[in-house]
Every structure is written in C-alpha cells, then in structure tokens.
Amino acid sequence: MRRVVEIIAVLVVSLILALALSGEHPRQTETKEAIVENGLADTGARNLVTSVYLGYRAFDTFGETIVLLVSVSGVIYFLSKGGKS
C-alpha cells in the first residue's frame, strides 16, 4: 500500500512539473538573443546548452570542479587518518 502511495505522489509531482515547465519562455532578453544568434560562432557547439555550459561558463565550471576536488580530497584525508592526530 505504501508503495502505491509513493508512486501516485511521484506521478502527481511529475504532472505538476510537466505542466509548469511546458511552453516557451515569455520574455525575450538581450542575453538570450545573443546566445541564440552567436552561440555556434562563439563556441563551435551546435547544441545551445552545451555552448553555454562549456563555452560561456567554462571558467566558472572549472572553478567549481577545483573546489569540489579540494573538498573531496580534504574529506578523504581526514577520514583516512581515522581520527588520530
């Protein structure tokens, strides 16, 4: 019975999200227009999502990757010591 309730809850949330996210974005912004017009020429990526992620935000993504790597390395270092000083 619990499994049925969980499945129904997931389906309801999925339906709400699908209805909320469907359709076109109502506003046209300068940034959106610039990316649509110049995305392929600026980055060489045919997919606009890829061009934004790897082309325009590459340095930001690289910075986030470095922070994540340092954080995980720190956690592994402290856990490998087993609480010993």
Summary of the structure (lengths in Angstrom):
residues: 85
radius of gyration: 21.6
end to end distance: 50.5
largest distance: 57.9
contacts: 158
relative contact order: 0.06
helix: 78%
strand: 0%
